[in-house]
C-alpha cells in the first residue's frame, strides 16, 4: 500500500507541475524518434532488396554444383571453361560490391576449393565438401537478407531443398558434422600455411617498415643531398659564364 501511495503522489506531482510546453516538446521528440526509426527501417529494407537481386545470381550459379558439378572441374591445362569463368566474374563482382566480408570470403573459398591445387593436396580435402561450402553460403545469405538469428536453418535443411533424403537423415547429419570438421581444419591449415610462408611478416614489413625506410630515403635525397648539388650546379654555371666572357 505504501508503494501505491508513493506512486500516486509522484503521478499527482508530475501532473500538477507539468507544463504544456514540456508536453509539446515531448511530442516533438517522440515524432522525431519515430521518423528516424522509420527511415532506418526503410533504408534497411532497400538494402535488403538490392542484395536479394545480387544474391539471386549467386544462387543460380551455385545450382551448377548440383546439376553439373563436372563444369567446375578444370581442364587438362588446369583452367576452367570460359563460360564458368564469366559466371565466376559476374557473381564475384556482385558479391564484392554488395555482400558482407564474411559472405565474400566464403565465396572466394568456394572458388579456390574448386580450382586450387594446393587445397587438393590437403589430407582434409574431399570433393563432396563443395556442397557443404554451398550450405554455409546459403545460411549466410539468409542472415544478410534480413532474417533474424532465431530464424536460421541448419546445413542439412539448406541442402534438403536440392538433395533428397538429406534434411532429416541421421546418417547425412553425422556426415555433415564430419564435413564441417574437415572444412574448419582445412581453413586452419590454410591459415597456418600463410604464416609459414611469411605472409603476416611480409605484410607488416611492407605496411610499416618499408614505408618508413622509403620516407627516410626521400628526406635524405630531396632535403639533404639534392639542395647542395643544385647550389653547386648553379655556381658552376655562373663560373662557366664568367670564364666565357
C-alpha positions, 0 to 999 in steps of 0.5 A: 500500500505504501508503494501505491501511495508513493506512486500516486503522489509522484503521478499527482506531482508530475501532473500538477507541475507539468507544463504544456510546453514540456508536453509539446516538446515531448511530442516533438521528440517522440515524432522525431524518434519515430521518423528516424526509426522509420527511415532506418527501417526503410533504408534497411529494407532497400538494402535488403532488396538490392542484395536479394537481386545480387544474391539471386545470381549467386544462387543460380550459379551455385545450382551448377554444383548440383546439376553439373558439378563436372563444369567446375572441374578444370581442364587438362591445362588446369583452367576452367571453361570460359563460360564458368569463368564469366559466371565466376566474374559476374557473381564475384563482382556482385558479391564484392560490391554488395555482400558482407566480408564474411559472405565474400570470403566464403565465396572466394573459398568456394572458388579456390576449393574448386580450382586450387591445387594446393587445397587438393593436396590437403589430407582434409580435402574431399570433393563432396565438401563443395556442397557443404561450402554451398550450405554455409553460403546459403545460411549466410545469405539468409542472415544478410537478407534480413532474417533474424538469428532465431530464424536460421536453418541448419546445413542439412535443411539448406541442402534438403531443398536440392538433395533428397533424403538429406534434411532429416537423415541421421546418417547425412547429419553425422556426415555433415558434422564430419564435413564441417570438421574437415572444412574448419581444419582445412581453413586452419591449415590454410591459415597456418600455411600463410604464416609459414610462408611469411605472409603476416611478416611480409605484410607488416614489413611492407605496411610499416617498415618499408614505408618508413625506410622509403620516407627516410630515403626521400628526406635524405635525397630531396632535403639533404643531398639534392639542395647542395648539388643544385647550389653547386650546379648553379655556381658552376654555371655562373663560373662557366659564364664568367670564364666565357666572357 
